[in-house]
Amino acid sequence: MSSRDTVLGRVRRALADVPREERPGDVPVARDYLRVHGARTPEQTADLLAENLTDYRALVHRCSADGLAGLLARLLAERGSASVLVPDGLPPRWLAAADAVRIADRAGGTPRELDAVDSVVTGCAVAVAETGTIVLDGGPAQGRRRITLVPDHHICVVRVPEQVVDSVPRALGRLDPSRPLTWISGPSATSDIELDRVEGVHGPRTLEVVLVAD
């Protein structure tokens, strides 16, 4: 008997007492699991997000809304970025102080053109404190998925506390599953069988997250 036969046999046995006309939507599923672990203030939730992002080797910065333009200009200058990719809907004031050349995101852009861009700056849809994850859904200031996968340097701006939630269940409640969701926990990283870590294989080598206090 093959592994496939074994698995299908177990499925048939598990479904033996289920009426053939029954569908998954006919049976209510209990949703009584914990939606968050512990009680936190908004400040503590933001601190947890920063801590977990740092654990994933993301670079975390904090600033006020008034200080955002200056901070982004400094981060791009320190990186030596001569060009920055700008998605649709990115507030112009975010990059008002930056010297880098703005490259507009366009549907016809090729991977080679994206690879030539030094940095990309985006917003996000939501950030999850317990997992240190930021989620992009292609909305305003986020752009298409590939603009945050090809360039080597990604700066993501998160509005605090508006866009920060405690847990994944609470994040899912804010997201539309029909949109192109990108879940990011730190810079792209992988390792081989000898556990040699390599960053930048499946996305940016450097991820910087700016927590902006609303």
C-alpha positions as CSV (number, residue, x, y, z in Angstrom):
1,M,0.0,0.0,0.0
2,S,1.3,3.4,-0.9
3,S,1.5,6.4,1.4
4,R,-1.3,8.0,-0.7
5,D,-3.5,4.9,-0.1
6,T,-2.8,5.1,3.6
7,V,-3.8,8.8,3.9
8,L,-7.0,8.4,1.8
9,G,-7.9,5.3,3.9
10,R,-7.7,7.3,7.1
11,V,-9.8,10.1,5.5
12,R,-12.5,7.6,4.5
13,R,-12.6,6.1,8.0
14,A,-12.8,9.6,9.6
15,L,-15.8,10.5,7.3
16,A,-17.6,7.1,7.7
17,D,-20.4,8.5,9.9
18,V,-20.8,11.8,8.1
19,P,-23.9,12.0,5.9
20,R,-23.0,12.3,2.2
21,E,-25.1,15.5,1.7
22,E,-23.5,17.3,4.6
23,R,-21.2,20.2,3.7
24,P,-18.5,22.0,5.9
25,G,-20.7,25.1,6.3
26,D,-23.5,23.0,7.8
27,V,-21.6,22.3,11.0
28,P,-20.8,25.3,13.2
29,V,-17.1,25.5,14.3
30,A,-16.4,26.6,17.8
31,R,-14.4,29.9,17.9
32,D,-13.8,29.9,21.7
33,Y,-10.0,29.9,21.5
34,L,-8.0,32.7,23.0
35,R,-7.8,35.7,20.7
36,V,-5.0,37.3,22.7
37,H,-2.6,36.1,25.3
38,G,-2.8,38.4,28.4
39,A,-3.9,42.0,28.8
40,R,-1.8,44.9,27.5
41,T,-2.0,48.6,27.2
42,P,-1.5,50.1,23.7
43,E,2.0,51.1,24.8
44,Q,2.8,47.6,25.9
45,T,1.5,46.2,22.7
46,A,3.8,48.5,20.7
47,D,6.7,47.6,22.9
48,L,6.1,43.9,22.3
49,L,5.9,44.5,18.5
50,A,9.2,46.3,18.6
51,E,10.8,43.6,20.7
52,N,9.7,40.7,18.4
53,L,10.7,42.6,15.3
54,T,14.1,43.1,16.7
55,D,14.3,39.4,17.5
56,Y,13.8,38.8,13.8
57,R,16.7,41.1,13.0
58,A,14.5,43.9,11.7
59,L,15.8,47.4,12.6
60,V,13.1,49.3,14.6
61,H,12.8,53.0,14.9
62,R,10.3,55.2,16.7
63,C,9.3,58.8,16.0
64,S,6.4,61.2,16.1
65,A,4.3,62.1,13.0
66,D,6.2,65.4,12.8
67,G,9.6,63.6,12.9
68,L,8.8,61.0,10.2
69,A,10.1,62.9,7.2
70,G,13.4,63.7,8.9
71,L,13.8,60.1,10.1
72,L,13.1,58.6,6.6
73,A,15.5,61.1,5.0
74,R,18.2,60.1,7.5
75,L,17.7,56.3,7.1
76,L,17.9,56.6,3.3
77,A,21.0,58.8,3.5
78,E,22.7,56.4,5.9
79,R,22.0,53.6,3.6
80,G,23.4,55.6,0.7
81,S,20.2,55.2,-1.3
82,A,20.2,57.3,-4.4
83,S,16.8,56.1,-5.5
84,V,13.6,55.1,-3.6
85,L,10.6,53.3,-5.0
86,V,7.3,55.0,-4.1
87,P,4.0,53.1,-4.2
88,D,0.7,54.7,-5.1
89,G,-0.9,56.5,-2.2
90,L,2.3,57.1,-0.2
91,P,1.8,60.5,1.5
92,P,4.2,62.9,-0.2
93,R,5.2,64.4,3.1
94,W,6.8,61.2,4.2
95,L,9.7,61.7,1.7
96,A,9.6,65.5,1.6
97,A,13.0,65.8,3.2
98,A,14.7,62.9,1.3
99,D,17.3,63.6,-1.4
100,A,16.9,60.2,-3.2
101,V,15.3,60.1,-6.6
102,R,11.7,59.0,-6.4
103,I,10.8,56.0,-8.7
104,A,7.1,55.6,-9.2
105,D,5.8,52.0,-9.0
106,R,4.3,51.0,-12.3
107,A,2.7,47.8,-13.6
108,G,5.2,47.7,-16.5
109,G,8.3,47.7,-14.3
110,T,10.6,44.7,-14.8
111,P,12.3,42.7,-12.1
112,R,15.6,44.1,-13.4
113,E,14.4,47.6,-12.9
114,L,13.2,46.9,-9.4
115,D,16.5,45.3,-8.5
116,A,18.3,48.5,-9.5
117,V,16.3,50.5,-7.0
118,D,18.2,51.1,-3.8
119,S,15.2,51.2,-1.3
120,V,11.5,51.0,-1.1
121,V,9.3,52.8,1.4
122,T,5.8,51.6,2.2
123,G,3.0,51.7,4.7
124,C,1.2,48.5,5.9
125,A,-2.3,47.2,6.6
126,V,-1.7,45.9,10.1
127,A,1.1,44.8,12.4
128,V,0.9,41.9,14.9
129,A,2.7,42.3,18.2
130,E,2.8,38.7,19.4
131,T,4.5,37.4,16.3
132,G,6.5,40.5,15.2
133,T,4.7,40.5,11.9
134,I,3.7,43.3,9.5
135,V,1.1,42.6,6.9
136,L,0.7,44.3,3.5
137,D,-2.4,43.9,1.4
138,G,-1.7,46.0,-1.6
139,G,-3.7,49.0,-0.4
140,P,-2.7,52.7,-0.5
141,A,1.0,53.3,0.3
142,Q,1.8,49.6,0.0
143,G,1.9,48.9,-3.7
144,R,2.2,45.5,-5.4
145,R,3.7,42.5,-3.7
146,R,6.9,42.4,-5.8
147,I,8.0,45.9,-4.9
148,T,8.7,44.7,-1.4
149,L,10.4,41.4,-2.5
150,V,12.9,42.5,-5.1
151,P,14.6,45.7,-3.7
152,D,17.3,44.9,-1.1
153,H,16.1,47.5,1.4
154,H,12.6,47.9,2.7
155,I,11.4,50.6,5.1
156,C,7.9,50.0,6.4
157,V,6.0,52.7,8.3
158,V,3.5,51.5,11.0
159,R,1.1,53.9,12.6
160,V,0.9,53.3,16.4
161,P,-1.5,52.4,17.9
162,E,-3.9,52.5,15.0
163,Q,-2.3,49.7,12.9
164,V,-1.0,47.5,15.8
165,V,-2.9,44.6,17.1
166,D,-2.0,42.0,19.8
167,S,-2.5,38.7,17.9
168,V,-3.0,37.0,14.6
169,P,-6.8,36.4,15.2
170,R,-7.3,40.1,15.7
171,A,-5.2,40.9,12.6
172,L,-7.3,38.5,10.5
173,G,-10.4,40.4,11.6
174,R,-9.1,43.5,9.9
175,L,-7.9,41.8,6.6
176,D,-9.8,40.9,3.5
177,P,-8.7,37.4,2.5
178,S,-9.4,38.2,-1.2
179,R,-6.6,40.7,-1.3
180,P,-2.9,39.9,-2.0
181,L,-1.6,39.5,1.6
182,T,2.1,39.6,2.3
183,W,3.1,38.6,5.9
184,I,6.6,39.8,6.8
185,S,8.4,38.8,10.0
186,G,11.9,40.3,9.7
187,P,14.2,40.4,6.7
188,S,14.1,37.5,4.2
189,A,16.2,34.6,5.6
190,T,16.9,30.9,4.9
191,S,19.4,28.3,6.0
192,D,20.9,25.2,4.5
193,I,21.2,21.7,6.0
194,E,24.3,23.0,8.0
195,L,22.2,25.9,9.4
196,D,24.2,28.5,7.6
197,R,21.8,31.5,7.6
198,V,21.6,33.5,4.4
199,E,19.5,36.7,4.2
200,G,18.0,38.4,1.2
201,V,17.1,35.2,-0.8
202,H,13.4,35.6,-0.9
203,G,13.0,39.3,-0.2
204,P,14.9,42.3,1.2
205,R,18.2,41.8,3.0
206,T,17.4,44.7,5.3
207,L,14.0,45.5,6.8
208,E,13.6,48.7,8.8
209,V,10.3,49.3,10.6
210,V,9.3,52.8,11.7
211,L,6.7,53.0,14.5
212,V,5.0,56.4,14.2
213,A,3.0,57.6,17.1
214,D,-0.2,59.1,15.9
